[in-house]
Amino acid sequence: MTVRPTLTPPPARARPARRRFGLADLLGPLAIFSVVAVVCLWLANQGLSGLTSLERSVGSFGLLTGLLAADLMLLQVVLLARIPWVERAWGHDLLVRRHRLLGFASFWFMIAHVALYAVERLGRGGAASLWAVFVTDSWMLFATVGTLLVIGVTITSIRYARRKLRYESWHLLHLYAYLGIAFALPHQLADGADFHETYAQIYWWTLYLFSLGTILVYRVGWPLWRSLYHRMRVEAVHPEIPGVISVTVRGHRLDRLRTRSGQFFVWRFFDGPGWSRGNPYTISAAPQEDRLRMTIQAAGDGSARASRLRPGTRVFIEGPYGTMTAERRRHPRMLLMAAGVGVTPIRALLEDSPYAPGETTLIYRYTEHEHAVLTAEIDEIAARRGVRVCYLPGPRQADGSWQAAGPHRSDDAEALADLVPGLAHHDAFVCGPPQWINAARKALRRAGMARDQVHTEDFAW
């Protein structure tokens, strides 16, 4: 372990967090209201009156599960529509977790919907009736194709499957969920009993059009307008270490993006085939009025292509996204923890976050010295601003610890408490591989930090 000493930290000055109510806080209650509304529509249409026999009960619950599946599918679309004020309030990682939760819930409701209607049709008319409900009835072939698309997307969203897929492949497959939802809509309009009443039509059309509007505005229109206005182009590509490069992008009035250190963009480089697939990269230096910089590790097709970028290449962006910024702090002292290329947003936070000499500690974990990224810049910032830097080289731990492997390794929480006195009076910003982040988060909590003092963000989509 290498420790760079600095000034003795002054006593921590607690800073009360200010929590203001915003429009994003309405999203949770509105989501709950939508589910309640769906159940009420089902009750108003047939509900309990449809439970007079086993066959009718199966059909009635089949209708309810289908309505809930459709509602939750649309809600998950809205969650990741990249609505700026929602992203700023909730944070991308929390939205992704809620998106996954709603996605899998809607999937199982959809499976229940299909299974219940299959049972009902088999009991009513046998195999011929079953063929009709999935193929020949009005718009049902579209619904069947849409269901198969959603099943495929859900399977590829399971963590094991995602680890086996390249990011670019997974992202392309994930877009088929929109097509699956679109294919399912006609049968709901044509055959859905809960679409016949005026109030039900108003509810469902409002939900569908709002979901479509958020996608068109915030996933297409807003990023396109920003990219055209800011006129961003690659200025320079600089190798850092083998397999890692920094790309500097220059543009017009980039200060109007209101980017904060710790945030990320989805970048698209117009350098040839494959330009349409965006990749999320954090900025690795404090944002400037006319420049942004990202540092990229060659881990997939998109990141490998970045090393071949030429100055002048046109750049389109989505963002900025993310809430792992200094604005989230509750205390003046900061602990920054990074592993591997996860140091990129941490390096940006180190550069322009407000803190006095001695109030910030950086712990940087990497396997070997030749794998350490941006250390020269980190040392320069540390010397200039009075930051205590702890470099922790060494192989990974088999037990998932945040520390490096070694014969004299102490408990994770105790090691943090020894390295950072007064840990409970700090805010921690942690970035690295997911398993390492989880280990660091658990150690910080056991060492005395409250949940809202630990700031992390999963930058994957």
N, C-alpha and C positions, 0 to 999 in steps of 0.2 A: 504494500500500500504506500502511495506517495501522498503526503499531505503538504499543501502550501499554506503556511501560517499567515495570518494577517492581524489586524488590530483586535484588541479585546472588545467583544460585543458590549454595547451599552445595555442597560435594563430595557426589557421589552415594554413597549407602550401599546396597550391593547387598543384596538380600533373597532368600535362597534359596527357591525354590519348593518347596512340599510337595505331593507327589503321593501320594494315598492310593488304595488299591485299593477299588473299590466294585462293587456288583451290576451297574451299567451296563457295566463292563468285560467282563462275561461275554457281552454281547450279540453281539459280533463272533465269538468262538469258537462260540457256539451257532448262529449263522447258518451258519458254515462246516460245523458238524456236521450241520445239517439237509440241506444239499446232498449231503454224503457219504452220509447216511442214505438219501436218495432214490435215489442211484446203487446203493447196496447192496440196496435193495428191488427195483430193476430186475434186478440180477444174480441175486438169489435167486429171482425169479419166472421169468425166461426168459433175460435178459441175453445172454451169448455163445452160449448154446445156440440162440438164435433167429436166429443169423447163418448158417444153413446154406444159404440161397439168397438171391438178390437180392430176391425178393418178400418173404420173411420178414424180411430185414435191414431193408428199408424200413419195415415195420410195427413192428419192434422199436425202431428209432431214433425212429419216430414216437411210441411209447409213452414213451420216455425223455425226449424234448423236452417232451411234455405234462406229465409229472410235474415236471420242473424248472420249467416255466412256472408251474404251480400253487404250488409251494413258494416261488418268488421273489415271486409276487404276494402271498402271505400275509405274507412277511417285510416287504415294503414297507408293508403295512398296519400292522404292528406298529411299524415305525420312526416313523411319524407318527401314532401313537395318542395322542400328548400325555402319555405316561407321565412323571410329574414327575421322578423320579430319573434317567431317561434324558435328558430335556431338560436338566437341570442339569449332567449330566456331559459330554454330547457337544456341546450347543449346537444351536439350531434350524437354523442355516445348514448345519452339517455333516450333520445328519439329512436335510435337504432334498436335499443333493447325493447322499447314499447312497440316498435314496428314488428320486431320478431315475435313478440308475445301475441299481438293481434293477428299476425299472419298465421301462426300455427293454430290459434283458436279458430279463426275463420276456416282453415283447412279442415279441421276435425268436424266443425259444423257442416261443412260442405259434404264430407264423406258420409256423415249421418243422414243428411238430406237425400243423397243418392241411394243409400242403403235402404232407408225407410220407404221411399217411393218404389224401389225395386221389389221390396217385400209386398207392398200393397198391390202392385200390378200383378205379381205372380199369384197372389191369392185371388185376384179378381178375374184374370183371364189367361193365366199361364204364360208360356214363352212368347206367344204372339203379342200379348199385351206389353210384355217387357221390352220386346224389340221396338214397339211403337213409342214407348215413353223415352227411349234413348236415341231413336233414329228417325222414325217417320212422322211423329207428331209435329205440329207446327213449331218450327225453329229449334227443335230438340237436338238435331244433329249439330247445330252451332253450339248449343249448350254442352253437349258431350265433348266436342273438340276443346271448348274453353276449359272444361273440367280437367281434361288430360293435360293441357298446358299448365294449369295451376298446380297440378300434382307434380309435374316435372320440375317446375320452379321450386316448389317446397322441398322436394328431395335434394336438389342441389344447394339448398340453403342450410341443410343439416351440417353441423360443424365438421364432421368427418369428411363429408363430400366436398365441402368448400376447401379443405386443406389439400385435397387431391386435384383441384382445378386451378388453372391459372386465373389470376384476377380478371384478365380481359375476357376469358371464356365465361366465367361466372357472371360477370356484369352483363354480357350480351344475353345469356340465358335468362337472367333475372328480368330483363325488359319484356319477356314474353308474358309476364303476369298481366301487363296492361292489355295485351291482346286477349288473354283468357277472360278478363273481366268484361271486355267489350263484346266477346262472343256470347257471354252468358246473359247480357242485357236483353236481347230481343225476346227470348222465351219468357222472361219476367214480365215484359210489357204485354205480350200477346196472350199468355196463359195464366199469369199470376193472379190469383183471386184477390190479393191485397192491392192490386193496381186498378180495380174497377171503380172504387169510390173516389170522388173528387179530392177529398182531404188526403187520401193515400197517394194519389197521383202527384199532388203538390209536394208531399213529403219526399217521395222517391226522386222526382225530377229535380227538386232543389238539391238533394244530396249528390245525385249524379252530375249535375251541371256545376256545382261548386267544386267537386273533385276534379272534373275536367278543366275547369277554369284555373285552379291552382297549378295544375301541371303545365298548361299552356303559358301561363304568365310567368311562374317562378322557375320552371325547368327549361323553358324555351325562350320566351320573350325577354325577360329581365336579363339573363346572362348574355343573350345576343346583343341587346342594346348596350350593355356595359362594355362588352368586348369591342364593339364598333366605336364607342365613344372614346375609350382609353387608348385605342390603337397600340396595343402591346406587341412588342417584337423581342426576340432573343437578342441580347447584347453580347453576351460572352458565355462560354462553357469552360469551366476550370476543373481539372482533375484534383481530387483531394488525396485519396489513397486508392489503391487498386480496387476497382469495382464501385467507387463512390465519386460522384461529380457534383459540382455546384453550377447551377444555371442562373444567370442574372438576366432579368427581363426589364426592359425600359418601356415606359408608356407616358401618356398624356394625363396630367392631373390625377395621379394615382392616390394622392392624399384624400380625394373625395370618396375612395372606397372605405375609408375609416378602418383600415386594417390594424389589428393589434398583434403584437408579438405573442406567439403561442397558437395563432390561428392557421388555417390551411385553406387552400383553394383546390378545386378540381380543374386541372390544366389540360388543354388540348393544343397540340402543336401541329400546324399545317405543314408537315414535312413529307407528305406522301400517303400511301395506303395505311389505313388504321388510325388516321387523325381523328375520326369521330369518337373514338373510345377515350373518355377522360380518365385521368389518374389523380388521386388525392395526394398532394405533397404539402407539407408544412413549410412556412417560410423559416429560413435559418439565419436571418439577420433582421435587425429592426427595420420596419418599412420606411422608405424614403418618399419624398414627394414625387419622384419620377422613376423609382427603381424598386423592384422586389427581387429577392433571391431565395431559391430553394436548393436544398442539398439532397441528392437522390442516390439510393443504393440500387444497383442493377439486380433486381430480383424477379423481373418478369419481362414480357415483350415490350411493354410501354416504357418501363424504366431503362431497359437496355437501349431502346431507340433514342432516349434522351442524350446519351453520350455521343450520338452522331449528329446532333443538332448543329445548324450553322447560324452564325449571326445574321439577323434579318428575317428569320423564320417568324411567320405570323402566329400569334398566341391568342386563344380564346379561353375565357375563365368562367367558373362558377364560384361564387363566394364573395367575401371571406366567410368561413364557417368556424365554429368552435368557441368554447367558453373557457378554455384553459389559459386565461389571461390574468395579468396582475390586478385587474379590476375586481376579481373575486376574492382578494385577500381580506382577512379579518385582523391580521397582525402585521406590524412593520417588518418582522424578521421572516426570512424565507429560507426553506430548504429545497434545493433543486436536485432531483435524482434522475439519472439517465442511464440507459444501457444501450450500447452499440450505436446505431444510427439514430436512435431515439433522442440523441443529444441535440438534434437540429432545432426543435422548438425551444428547448431549454437554453441553448446558446442565445437565441433571440431574446428570450425573457431576461437573461443575464445582462444583456446589453442596455436595454432602455427601461426596465422596471424601476420605479422609485424606491430606493433604499439608501441608507447611510453606510459608510465604511464599517465593516464588522457585523452587519445585520444579515448577511447572506452566506450560506454554505452550499457548495456544489459537490455532489458525490457522483462520480462518473465511473461506471462499471463496463469493462470490455475484456475480451479474451486475451489479446496480445497487444503490445504497443503499436504494432503496425496496423492494427485494426481500429485504433483510436482516431476519431474524426474531429477536425477543427480545434485541436488542442492548442495550436499556436495562437489562434484568435482568443480562445478561452483564457489562456495565460495572460495575454495582453489586457483583456478586460478586467481580469482579477487583480492585476497589479495596479491598474488605473483606478478601480472603484473599491478596492479593499475587500475582496471576496476570498473566503477560505475554500480552497479546492482540494478535494480528496480523490485521487485516482486509484481505482481498485482493479488492477489487471489480474487475470487468472482464469482458469477453465471454469465452466459452469458447474453448479452443484447438481448432483443427481436427484436430490430431494426437493428441488424447486426453490431453493433459498435465493434471496436477492444478492447474497454475498458470493465471492469467488470461493472455489474449493480450496481447502487447506487443512492441515492436521490440527491447527489450533483455533479453528473457527468457533466463535461464541454464538449464543442464541441471537436470532435475527433482531428481536426488539432490543436486547441488551446492547448489541453492537451499534445500533442507531443511537441509543441513549448515550453511549460512550463517545461517539463521534460528534454528536450535536447536543451539547448541554442546553438545558431549558427547552427541550423539544416541544413541549406542550404549548409554548408561546410562539410557535412558528406556524406558517402556512407551508405545506409541502406541495410541490409540483412534480409529478412523476410521469416519465415517458419511456417506453421501451417495448419489448415483446410482451404480449398479453400475460403469459405465465409469470414473467418477472414483475410486471406491474401488480398483479394479484399478490405476490409474495411481499413486495414492498408495502402495499396498502395494509395488509394484515399486520406486518411488523410495526408500522406507524400507529395503527390503532391500539395494539397491545402496549406500545411505548407511551401512550397517554394522549394521542391526538384525537380530537373529535372528528366525526365523519365529514363535517363541512369545512374542516381545515385541510383535507387531502383532496387535491385537484388532479384528475387524470382525464384523458380523453382517448377513445378508440377512434383512430383516423380511418379505419377500414369501412367500406360500404357494404 
